[in-house]
Amino acid sequence: MARSDRESLATQWAELANLHPDELADWLETDASWAVGYKGYGEESVGHAAGRRIVDLLEADRGSWSDEDWALVRKAVGVIRRHRAQWPEGDVTDTRWRHALMNWGHDPLR
């Protein structure tokens, strides 16, 4: 990925990843976090597994991110943007929609 692409992605990520690493780590331990997302063949959803990696990325210096890390950030930005575009009506405080976004490091109510 070109440097300019990484800079643009980093800017988007900084706007969207609004959970502190400790908040995200604590959230990922809740039943609500485990209950949402596409699970595929395993017990852990794709978003939950990504959230565990995102905690590490939020704590790390971007200069140390690998190509795989940047790919995850690109995926997370896409997931967050797509889900935000589908904002449901009504109070979203305790919804699967919000909980799924939180697994990706974004609380839409902030």
C-alpha distances in whole Angstrom, upper triangle without the diagonal:
4,7,8,6,7,10,11,10,12,15,15,15,18,20,20,20,24,25,26,25,29,30,27,28,32,31,29,33,35,36,35,31,32,34,31,28,28,29,29,30,30,32,29,27,23,23,25,23,20,22,23,20,19,22,21,17,20,22,19,17,14,14,15,12,11,8,11,12,8,9,13,12,11,14,16,15,16,19,20,20,22,25,25,26,29,31,34,37,39,39,36,36,37,35,33,31,30,30,27,25,26,25,22,22,24,27,28,31,30
4,5,5,6,9,10,11,12,14,16,16,18,20,21,22,25,27,27,27,31,31,29,30,34,33,32,35,37,39,37,34,35,37,34,31,31,32,32,34,34,35,32,30,27,26,28,27,23,25,26,22,21,24,23,19,21,23,20,18,14,14,16,14,13,11,14,14,11,12,16,15,13,16,18,17,18,21,22,22,24,26,27,27,30,32,36,39,41,40,37,38,39,37,35,33,32,33,30,27,29,28,24,24,25,29,29,33,31
4,5,5,6,9,10,10,12,14,15,16,19,20,20,23,25,25,25,29,30,28,29,33,32,31,35,37,39,37,34,35,37,34,32,32,34,34,36,35,36,33,31,28,27,29,27,23,25,26,22,21,23,22,18,19,21,18,16,12,11,14,13,13,12,15,14,11,14,16,15,14,17,19,17,19,22,22,22,24,27,27,28,31,32,36,39,41,40,37,37,39,37,36,33,32,32,30,27,28,27,24,24,24,28,29,31,29
4,5,5,6,9,10,11,13,14,15,17,19,20,23,25,26,26,30,30,28,30,33,33,32,36,37,39,37,34,36,37,34,32,32,34,34,37,36,37,34,32,28,27,29,28,24,25,27,24,22,24,23,19,20,22,20,18,14,14,17,15,16,14,17,16,13,15,17,15,14,17,18,16,18,21,21,20,23,25,25,26,29,30,34,37,39,38,35,36,38,36,35,32,31,32,29,27,28,27,24,23,24,27,27,30,28
4,5,5,6,8,10,11,12,14,16,17,18,21,23,24,24,28,28,26,28,31,30,29,33,34,36,34,31,32,34,31,28,28,30,31,33,33,34,31,28,25,23,26,25,21,23,24,21,19,22,21,18,19,21,19,17,14,14,16,14,14,12,15,14,10,12,14,12,10,14,15,13,14,18,18,17,19,22,22,23,26,27,31,34,36,36,33,34,35,33,32,29,28,29,26,24,25,24,21,21,21,25,25,28,26
4,5,5,6,9,10,10,12,14,15,15,19,21,21,21,25,25,23,25,28,28,27,30,32,34,32,29,30,32,29,27,27,29,30,32,31,32,29,27,23,22,24,23,19,20,21,18,16,19,18,14,15,18,15,14,10,11,13,11,12,10,13,11,8,10,12,10,9,13,14,12,14,17,17,17,20,22,22,23,26,27,31,34,36,35,32,32,34,32,31,28,27,27,25,22,23,23,19,19,19,23,24,27,25
4,5,5,6,9,10,11,13,14,15,18,20,21,21,25,25,24,26,29,28,28,31,33,35,33,30,32,34,31,29,30,32,32,35,34,35,31,29,26,24,26,25,21,22,23,20,18,20,19,15,16,18,16,14,10,11,14,13,14,14,16,14,11,13,15,12,12,15,15,13,16,19,18,18,21,23,22,23,27,27,31,34,35,35,32,32,34,33,31,29,27,28,26,23,23,24,20,19,20,23,23,26,24
4,5,5,6,9,10,11,13,14,17,20,21,22,25,25,23,26,29,28,28,31,32,34,32,29,31,32,29,27,28,30,31,34,33,34,30,28,25,23,25,25,21,21,23,21,18,21,21,17,17,20,18,16,13,15,17,15,16,15,17,15,12,13,15,11,10,14,14,11,13,16,16,15,18,20,19,20,23,24,28,31,33,32,29,30,32,30,29,26,25,26,24,21,22,23,19,18,18,21,21,24,22
4,5,5,6,9,10,10,12,15,17,19,19,23,22,20,23,26,24,24,28,29,31,29,26,27,29,26,24,25,27,27,30,30,30,27,24,21,19,21,21,17,18,20,17,15,17,17,14,14,17,16,15,11,13,15,13,14,13,14,12,8,10,11,8,7,10,10,8,10,13,13,12,15,18,17,18,21,22,26,29,31,30,27,28,29,28,26,23,22,23,21,18,19,19,15,15,15,19,19,22,20
4,5,5,6,9,10,10,13,15,16,16,20,20,19,21,24,23,23,27,28,30,28,25,27,29,26,25,26,28,29,31,30,31,27,25,22,20,21,21,17,17,19,16,13,15,15,12,11,14,13,12,8,11,13,11,13,13,14,12,9,12,12,8,9,12,12,10,13,15,14,14,18,19,18,20,23,24,27,30,31,30,27,27,29,28,27,24,23,23,21,18,19,19,15,14,15,18,19,21,19
4,5,5,6,9,10,12,15,16,18,21,21,20,22,25,24,24,28,29,31,29,26,29,30,27,26,27,29,31,34,33,33,29,27,24,21,23,23,19,19,21,19,16,18,18,14,14,16,16,14,12,14,17,15,17,17,18,15,13,15,15,11,11,14,13,10,13,16,14,14,17,19,17,19,22,22,26,28,30,29,26,27,28,28,27,24,22,23,22,18,19,20,16,15,14,17,17,20,17
4,5,5,6,9,11,14,16,17,21,20,18,21,24,22,23,26,27,29,26,24,26,27,24,23,24,27,28,31,30,30,26,24,21,18,21,21,17,17,20,18,15,17,18,15,14,17,17,16,13,16,18,16,18,17,17,15,12,14,13,10,9,12,10,7,10,12,10,10,13,15,14,15,18,19,22,25,27,26,23,24,26,24,24,21,19,20,19,15,16,17,14,13,12,15,15,17,16
4,5,5,6,9,11,13,14,17,17,15,18,20,19,19,23,24,26,24,21,23,25,22,21,22,24,26,29,28,27,24,21,19,16,18,18,14,14,16,14,11,13,14,11,10,14,14,13,11,14,16,13,16,15,15,12,10,12,11,7,8,10,8,6,10,12,10,11,14,15,14,16,19,19,23,25,27,25,22,23,24,23,22,19,18,18,17,13,14,15,11,10,10,13,14,17,15
4,6,6,7,10,11,13,16,16,15,18,20,19,20,23,24,27,25,22,25,26,24,23,25,27,29,32,30,30,26,24,21,18,20,20,17,15,18,16,12,14,15,12,10,13,13,13,11,15,16,15,17,18,18,15,13,15,14,10,12,14,12,10,14,15,12,13,17,17,16,18,21,21,24,26,27,26,23,23,24,24,24,21,19,20,19,15,15,16,13,11,10,13,14,16,13
4,6,7,11,13,15,18,17,16,19,21,20,21,24,25,27,24,22,25,26,23,22,25,27,29,32,31,30,27,24,22,19,20,21,18,17,19,18,15,16,18,15,13,16,17,17,15,18,20,18,21,21,21,17,16,17,16,12,13,15,12,10,13,14,11,11,15,15,13,15,18,17,21,23,24,23,20,20,23,22,22,19,17,18,18,14,14,16,13,11,9,11,11,13,11
4,6,9,12,13,16,15,13,17,19,17,18,21,21,23,21,18,21,22,20,19,21,23,26,29,27,27,23,20,18,15,17,18,15,14,17,16,12,14,16,14,12,15,17,17,15,19,20,18,20,20,19,16,15,16,14,10,11,12,9,7,10,11,7,8,12,12,10,13,16,15,18,21,22,20,18,18,20,19,18,16,13,15,14,10,11,12,10,8,6,9,9,12,10
4,6,8,10,13,11,10,13,15,14,15,18,19,21,19,16,19,21,19,18,20,22,25,27,26,25,21,19,17,14,15,16,13,11,13,13,9,10,13,10,8,12,14,15,14,17,18,16,18,19,18,14,14,15,12,10,12,12,9,8,12,12,9,11,14,14,13,16,18,17,20,23,23,21,18,18,19,19,18,16,14,14,13,10,9,10,8,5,5,8,10,12,11
4,7,9,12,10,9,13,14,13,15,18,18,21,19,16,20,21,19,19,22,24,27,29,28,26,23,21,19,16,16,18,15,13,15,15,12,12,14,13,10,13,15,16,16,20,20,19,21,22,21,18,17,19,16,13,16,16,12,12,15,14,11,13,16,15,14,17,19,17,20,22,22,20,17,16,18,18,18,16,13,14,14,11,9,11,10,6,5,6,9,10,8
4,6,8,6,6,9,11,10,12,14,15,18,16,14,17,19,18,18,21,23,26,28,26,24,20,19,18,15,14,16,14,11,13,13,10,9,12,12,9,11,14,16,17,20,20,19,21,23,21,18,18,19,16,14,17,17,13,14,17,15,13,16,18,16,16,19,20,19,21,23,23,20,17,15,17,17,17,16,13,12,13,11,8,10,9,5,6,7,10,11,9
4,5,5,6,9,10,10,12,15,16,19,18,16,19,21,20,21,24,25,28,30,27,25,22,21,20,17,16,17,15,12,13,13,10,8,11,11,7,9,12,14,15,19,19,18,21,23,21,18,19,20,17,15,19,19,15,16,20,19,16,19,22,20,19,23,24,22,25,27,26,23,21,19,20,21,20,20,16,15,16,14,11,12,12,8,10,10,14,14,12
4,5,5,6,9,10,11,13,15,18,18,15,17,20,20,20,22,23,26,27,25,23,19,19,18,15,14,14,13,10,10,10,8,5,8,9,6,6,10,13,14,18,17,16,19,21,19,16,17,19,16,15,18,18,15,17,20,19,17,20,22,21,21,24,25,24,26,29,28,26,22,20,21,22,21,20,17,16,16,15,12,11,11,8,11,13,16,17,15
4,5,5,6,8,10,11,13,17,17,15,17,20,20,21,24,24,27,28,25,23,20,20,20,17,15,16,15,12,11,13,11,8,10,12,10,9,13,16,18,21,20,19,22,24,22,19,21,22,19,18,22,21,18,20,23,21,19,23,25,23,23,27,27,26,27,29,29,26,23,20,20,22,21,21,18,16,17,16,13,13,14,11,13,14,17,18,16
4,5,5,6,9,10,11,15,14,12,15,18,18,19,22,23,26,28,25,22,19,19,19,16,14,16,15,11,12,14,12,9,12,14,11,12,16,18,20,23,22,21,24,25,23,20,22,23,19,18,21,21,17,19,21,20,17,21,23,20,20,24,24,22,24,26,25,22,19,16,17,18,18,18,15,13,15,13,10,11,12,9,11,10,14,14,13
4,5,5,6,9,10,13,13,10,13,15,15,16,19,19,22,24,21,19,16,15,15,12,10,12,11,7,8,11,8,7,10,11,10,11,14,17,18,22,21,19,21,23,20,17,19,20,16,15,18,17,14,16,19,16,15,18,20,18,18,22,22,21,23,25,24,22,18,16,16,17,16,16,13,11,12,11,7,7,9,6,9,10,13,14,14
4,5,5,7,9,13,13,10,12,16,16,17,19,19,22,23,20,18,15,15,16,13,10,11,12,8,7,10,9,6,9,12,11,11,14,18,19,22,20,19,21,23,20,18,20,21,17,17,20,19,16,19,21,19,18,22,23,21,22,25,25,24,26,28,27,25,21,19,18,19,18,19,16,13,14,14,11,9,11,9,13,13,17,18,17
4,5,5,7,11,11,10,12,15,16,17,20,20,24,25,22,19,16,17,18,15,12,14,14,11,10,14,13,10,13,16,14,14,18,21,22,26,24,23,25,27,24,21,23,24,20,20,23,22,19,21,23,21,20,23,25,22,22,26,26,24,25,27,26,23,20,17,17,18,17,18,16,13,15,15,11,11,13,11,14,14,17,17,17
4,5,6,9,8,6,9,12,12,14,17,18,21,23,20,17,14,14,15,12,10,13,13,9,10,14,12,11,14,16,14,16,19,22,23,26,25,23,25,26,24,21,23,23,19,19,22,20,17,19,21,18,17,20,21,19,19,23,22,21,21,24,23,20,17,14,13,14,13,15,12,9,11,11,8,8,11,10,11,11,14,15,15
4,6,8,8,5,7,10,11,12,15,15,18,19,16,14,11,11,12,10,7,9,10,7,7,11,11,10,13,15,14,16,18,22,22,26,24,22,23,24,21,19,21,21,17,18,20,18,16,18,20,17,17,20,21,19,20,23,23,22,23,25,25,22,19,17,15,15,14,15,13,10,10,12,9,7,10,10,12,13,16,17,18
4,7,9,7,8,11,13,15,17,16,20,20,17,14,12,13,15,13,10,12,14,11,10,14,14,12,15,18,17,18,21,24,25,28,26,25,26,27,24,22,25,24,21,21,24,22,19,22,24,21,20,24,25,22,23,27,26,25,25,27,26,24,20,18,16,17,16,18,16,12,13,15,12,10,14,13,16,16,19,20,20
4,5,5,7,9,11,14,17,16,20,21,18,15,13,13,16,14,11,14,15,13,13,17,16,15,18,20,19,20,24,27,28,31,29,27,29,30,27,25,27,26,22,23,25,23,20,23,24,21,20,24,24,21,22,25,24,23,23,25,23,21,18,15,13,14,13,15,14,10,12,14,11,10,14,14,16,15,18,18,19
4,5,5,6,9,12,15,15,18,19,16,13,12,12,16,14,11,14,16,14,15,19,19,18,21,23,22,24,27,30,30,34,32,30,31,31,28,26,28,28,24,25,27,24,21,24,25,21,21,24,24,21,22,25,24,22,22,24,23,20,17,16,12,13,12,15,14,10,12,15,13,12,16,16,18,17,19,20,21
4,6,5,7,10,14,14,18,20,17,14,12,12,15,13,11,14,16,14,15,18,18,18,21,22,22,23,26,29,29,33,32,29,30,31,27,26,27,26,23,23,25,22,19,22,22,19,18,21,21,17,19,22,20,19,18,20,19,17,14,12,9,9,8,11,10,7,9,12,10,10,14,14,15,14,16,16,18
4,5,6,9,12,12,16,18,15,12,10,9,12,9,7,11,12,10,11,15,14,14,17,19,18,20,23,26,26,29,28,25,26,27,24,22,24,23,19,19,21,19,16,19,20,16,16,19,19,16,18,21,19,18,19,21,21,18,15,14,11,11,9,11,10,6,7,10,8,6,10,11,13,12,15,16,18
4,6,8,10,10,13,15,12,9,7,7,10,9,7,10,12,11,12,15,16,16,18,20,20,22,24,28,28,31,29,26,27,27,24,22,24,23,19,21,23,20,18,21,21,17,18,21,21,18,20,23,21,21,21,23,23,21,18,17,14,13,11,13,13,9,9,12,11,9,12,14,16,16,18,20,21
4,7,10,10,13,15,13,10,9,8,12,11,9,13,15,14,15,18,18,19,22,23,23,25,28,31,30,34,32,29,30,30,26,25,27,25,21,23,24,21,19,22,21,18,18,21,20,17,19,22,20,19,19,21,21,19,16,15,12,11,8,11,12,9,9,13,12,11,14,16,17,16,18,20,22
4,7,8,12,14,13,11,9,7,10,8,8,12,13,12,15,17,17,18,21,22,22,24,26,29,28,32,30,27,28,27,24,23,24,22,19,20,21,18,16,18,18,14,15,18,16,13,16,18,16,16,16,19,19,18,14,14,12,10,6,8,10,7,6,10,10,9,11,14,14,14,16,18,20
4,6,9,12,12,10,9,5,7,6,7,10,11,11,14,16,16,18,20,21,21,24,25,28,27,30,29,25,25,25,21,21,22,19,16,18,18,15,13,16,15,12,13,16,14,12,15,17,15,16,16,20,21,20,16,17,15,12,8,9,11,9,6,9,11,9,10,14,14,15,16,19,21
4,6,9,10,10,8,5,6,7,9,11,12,13,15,17,17,19,22,22,23,26,27,29,28,31,29,26,25,24,21,21,22,19,16,18,18,15,14,17,16,12,15,17,15,14,17,19,17,18,19,22,23,23,19,20,18,15,12,12,14,13,9,12,14,12,13,16,17,19,19,22,24
4,6,6,6,6,4,6,9,9,10,12,14,15,16,18,20,22,22,24,26,27,30,29,31,29,26,25,25,21,21,23,20,17,20,20,17,16,20,19,15,18,20,19,17,21,22,20,22,22,25,26,26,22,23,20,18,14,15,17,15,12,15,16,13,14,18,19,21,22,25,27
4,6,8,8,7,8,11,12,12,14,16,17,18,20,22,23,24,26,28,29,31,30,32,30,27,26,24,21,22,23,20,18,21,21,17,18,21,19,17,19,22,20,19,23,24,22,24,24,28,29,29,25,26,24,21,17,18,20,18,15,18,19,16,17,21,22,24,25,28,30
4,7,9,9,10,14,14,13,16,18,18,19,21,23,24,25,27,29,30,33,32,34,31,28,27,26,22,23,25,22,20,23,24,20,21,24,23,20,23,25,23,23,26,27,26,28,28,31,32,32,28,29,26,24,20,21,23,21,18,21,22,19,20,23,25,27,28,31,33
4,6,7,9,12,11,11,14,16,15,17,19,21,22,23,25,27,28,31,30,32,30,27,26,25,21,22,24,22,19,22,23,20,20,24,23,20,22,25,24,23,26,28,26,28,28,31,32,31,27,27,25,23,19,21,22,19,17,20,20,17,18,21,23,25,27,29,31
4,7,10,12,10,10,14,15,14,17,19,20,21,23,24,26,27,30,30,33,30,27,27,27,23,23,25,23,20,23,24,21,20,24,23,20,22,25,24,22,25,27,26,26,26,29,30,28,25,25,22,20,17,19,20,17,15,18,18,15,17,20,22,23,25,27,29
4,7,8,6,7,10,11,11,13,15,16,18,19,21,22,24,27,26,29,27,24,24,24,20,19,22,20,17,19,21,18,17,20,20,17,19,22,21,19,22,25,23,24,25,28,28,27,23,23,20,19,15,17,18,14,12,15,15,11,13,16,19,20,22,25,26
4,5,5,6,9,10,11,13,14,16,18,19,20,22,23,26,25,28,26,23,23,22,19,18,20,18,15,17,18,15,14,17,17,14,15,19,17,16,19,21,20,21,21,25,26,24,21,21,18,16,13,14,15,12,10,12,13,9,11,14,16,18,20,22,24
4,6,5,6,9,10,11,12,15,16,16,18,20,21,24,23,25,24,20,20,19,15,15,17,14,11,14,15,11,11,14,14,11,13,16,15,14,18,20,19,20,21,25,26,25,21,22,20,18,14,14,15,13,10,12,13,9,10,13,15,17,19,22,23
4,5,5,6,9,10,10,12,14,15,16,18,20,22,21,24,23,19,19,19,16,15,16,14,11,12,13,10,9,12,12,9,11,14,14,12,15,17,17,18,19,23,24,22,18,19,17,15,12,12,12,10,7,8,9,6,6,9,11,14,15,18,19
4,5,5,7,9,10,11,13,14,15,17,19,22,21,24,23,20,20,20,17,16,18,16,13,14,16,13,12,15,16,13,13,17,17,15,18,20,20,20,21,24,25,23,19,19,17,16,13,13,13,10,8,10,9,5,7,10,12,14,17,19,20
4,5,5,7,9,10,12,13,15,16,17,20,20,23,20,18,17,18,14,13,16,14,11,13,15,13,12,15,16,14,15,19,19,17,20,23,22,23,24,28,28,27,23,22,21,20,16,17,17,14,12,13,12,8,9,12,15,17,20,22,23
4,5,5,6,9,10,10,12,14,15,18,17,20,18,15,15,15,12,10,12,11,8,9,12,9,8,12,13,11,12,16,16,15,18,20,21,21,23,27,28,26,22,22,21,19,17,16,16,14,11,11,11,8,7,9,12,15,18,20,21
4,5,5,6,9,10,10,12,14,17,17,20,18,16,17,17,14,12,14,14,10,11,13,12,9,12,14,12,12,16,17,15,17,20,20,20,22,25,26,24,20,19,19,18,15,15,14,12,10,10,8,5,5,6,10,12,15,18,18
4,5,5,7,9,10,11,13,16,17,19,17,15,16,17,14,12,15,15,11,13,16,14,12,16,17,16,16,19,20,19,21,24,24,24,26,29,29,27,23,22,21,21,18,19,17,14,13,13,12,8,9,10,13,16,19,21,21
4,5,5,6,9,10,11,14,14,16,14,11,12,14,11,8,11,12,8,10,13,12,11,14,16,15,16,19,20,20,21,24,25,25,27,30,31,29,25,25,24,23,21,20,19,17,15,15,13,10,10,10,14,17,20,22,22
4,5,5,6,9,10,12,12,15,14,11,13,14,12,9,11,12,8,8,12,11,9,11,14,13,13,16,18,17,18,22,22,23,25,28,29,27,23,22,22,21,19,19,17,15,14,12,11,9,7,7,11,14,17,19,18
4,5,5,6,9,12,13,16,14,13,15,17,15,12,14,15,12,12,15,15,12,15,18,16,16,19,21,20,21,24,25,24,27,29,30,27,24,22,22,22,20,20,18,16,15,14,12,10,9,8,12,14,18,19,18
4,5,5,6,10,11,13,11,10,12,15,13,10,13,14,12,12,15,16,14,16,19,18,18,21,23,23,23,27,28,28,30,33,33,31,27,26,26,26,24,23,21,19,18,17,15,13,12,11,15,18,21,23,21
4,5,5,8,8,11,9,7,10,12,11,7,9,12,10,9,12,13,12,13,17,17,16,19,21,21,22,25,26,26,29,32,32,30,27,26,26,26,24,23,21,20,18,17,15,14,12,11,14,17,20,22,20
4,6,8,9,12,11,10,13,16,15,11,12,14,12,10,14,15,12,14,17,17,16,18,21,21,21,24,25,25,28,30,31,28,25,24,24,24,23,22,20,19,18,16,14,13,11,9,12,15,18,19,17
4,7,9,12,11,11,14,17,16,13,14,17,15,14,17,18,16,17,21,21,20,22,25,24,24,28,29,29,31,34,34,31,28,26,27,27,26,25,23,21,21,19,17,16,15,12,15,18,21,22,20
4,6,8,7,8,11,14,14,11,12,15,14,13,16,18,16,18,21,21,21,23,26,26,26,29,30,30,33,36,36,34,31,29,30,30,29,27,25,24,23,21,19,18,16,15,17,20,23,25,23
4,5,6,7,11,14,15,11,12,16,15,13,17,19,18,18,21,22,22,24,26,27,27,29,32,32,35,37,38,36,33,32,32,32,31,30,27,26,25,23,22,21,19,17,19,22,25,26,24
4,5,5,9,11,12,9,9,13,13,11,13,16,15,15,19,20,20,21,24,25,25,27,30,30,33,36,37,35,32,31,32,32,30,28,26,26,24,22,21,20,17,16,18,21,24,26,23
4,6,9,11,13,11,11,14,15,14,16,19,18,18,21,23,23,24,27,28,28,30,33,33,37,40,40,39,36,35,36,35,34,32,30,29,28,25,25,24,21,20,22,25,27,30,27
4,6,10,11,9,10,14,14,13,16,18,18,19,22,23,23,25,27,28,29,31,33,34,37,40,41,39,36,35,35,35,33,32,30,29,27,25,24,23,20,19,22,25,28,30,28
4,7,8,5,7,10,10,10,12,15,15,16,18,20,20,22,24,25,26,28,30,31,34,37,38,37,33,33,33,32,30,28,27,26,24,22,22,20,17,17,20,23,25,28,26
4,5,5,6,9,10,11,12,14,15,17,19,20,21,23,24,26,27,29,31,32,35,38,40,38,35,34,34,33,31,29,29,27,25,23,23,21,18,19,22,25,27,30,29
4,5,5,6,9,10,10,12,14,15,17,18,20,21,23,24,26,27,29,31,34,37,39,38,34,34,35,33,30,29,28,27,25,23,23,21,18,19,22,26,27,30,29
4,5,5,6,9,10,10,12,14,15,16,18,20,21,22,24,26,27,29,32,35,37,36,32,32,32,30,28,26,26,25,22,21,21,19,16,17,20,24,26,29,28
4,5,5,6,9,10,10,12,14,15,16,18,20,21,22,24,26,27,30,33,35,33,30,30,30,28,26,24,24,22,20,19,18,16,14,14,17,21,23,26,25
4,5,5,6,9,10,11,12,14,15,16,18,20,21,23,25,26,29,33,34,33,30,30,30,29,26,24,24,23,21,19,19,18,14,15,17,21,22,25,24
4,5,5,6,9,10,11,12,14,15,17,18,20,21,23,25,28,31,33,32,29,29,29,28,25,23,23,22,19,18,19,17,14,15,17,21,22,26,25
4,5,5,6,9,10,10,12,14,15,16,18,20,21,23,25,29,31,29,26,26,26,24,22,20,20,19,16,15,15,13,10,12,14,18,19,23,22
4,5,5,6,9,10,10,12,14,15,16,18,20,21,24,28,29,28,25,25,25,24,22,20,19,18,16,14,14,13,10,10,12,16,17,21,20
4,5,5,6,9,10,11,12,14,15,17,19,21,24,27,29,29,25,26,27,25,22,20,20,20,17,15,16,15,12,13,14,18,18,22,21
4,6,5,6,9,10,11,12,14,15,17,19,22,25,27,27,23,24,24,22,20,17,18,17,14,13,14,13,10,12,13,17,17,21,21
4,5,5,6,8,10,10,12,14,16,17,20,23,25,24,20,21,21,19,17,15,14,14,11,9,11,10,6,8,9,13,14,17,17
4,6,5,6,9,10,11,12,15,16,19,22,24,24,20,21,22,20,19,16,15,16,13,11,12,12,9,10,10,13,13,17,16
4,6,5,6,9,10,11,13,15,18,21,24,24,20,22,23,20,18,15,16,16,13,11,14,14,10,12,12,15,15,18,18
4,6,5,6,8,10,11,13,16,19,21,21,18,19,19,17,14,12,12,13,10,8,11,11,8,11,10,13,13,16,17
4,6,5,6,9,10,11,14,17,19,19,15,17,17,15,14,11,10,12,9,6,9,10,7,9,7,10,9,13,14
4,6,5,6,9,10,14,17,19,19,16,18,20,17,16,13,13,15,12,10,13,14,11,12,10,12,11,14,15
4,6,5,7,9,12,16,19,19,16,19,19,16,15,11,13,15,12,10,14,14,12,14,12,14,12,16,17
4,5,5,7,10,13,16,16,13,15,15,13,11,8,9,11,9,7,11,12,11,13,10,11,10,13,15
4,5,5,9,12,14,14,12,14,15,13,13,9,9,12,11,8,11,14,12,13,10,10,7,11,12
4,6,9,12,15,16,14,17,18,15,15,11,12,15,14,12,15,17,15,16,14,14,11,14,16
4,6,9,12,14,12,15,16,13,13,9,11,14,12,11,15,17,16,17,14,14,12,14,17
4,7,9,10,8,12,13,11,12,8,9,13,12,11,14,16,16,17,13,12,9,11,14
4,7,8,7,11,12,9,11,8,10,13,13,13,15,18,18,19,16,14,11,13,16
4,7,8,11,13,11,13,11,12,15,16,16,18,21,21,22,18,16,13,13,17
4,6,9,11,10,13,12,12,15,17,17,18,21,22,22,19,16,13,13,16
4,6,8,8,12,11,10,13,15,15,16,19,20,20,17,14,12,10,14
4,6,5,8,8,6,9,12,11,12,15,16,16,14,11,9,8,12
4,6,9,9,7,9,12,12,11,14,16,16,13,10,9,8,11
4,7,8,7,7,11,12,11,14,16,16,14,11,12,11,14
4,5,5,6,9,10,11,13,15,16,14,12,11,12,15
4,6,5,6,9,10,11,13,14,13,12,12,13,17
4,6,5,7,9,10,11,13,11,10,10,12,15
4,5,5,6,9,10,11,9,7,7,8,11
4,5,5,6,9,10,9,8,9,11,13
4,5,5,7,9,9,9,10,13,15
4,5,5,7,5,6,7,10,12
4,5,5,5,5,8,10,11
4,5,7,9,11,14,15
4,6,9,11,14,14
4,7,10,12,12
4,6,9,8
4,5,6
4,6
4
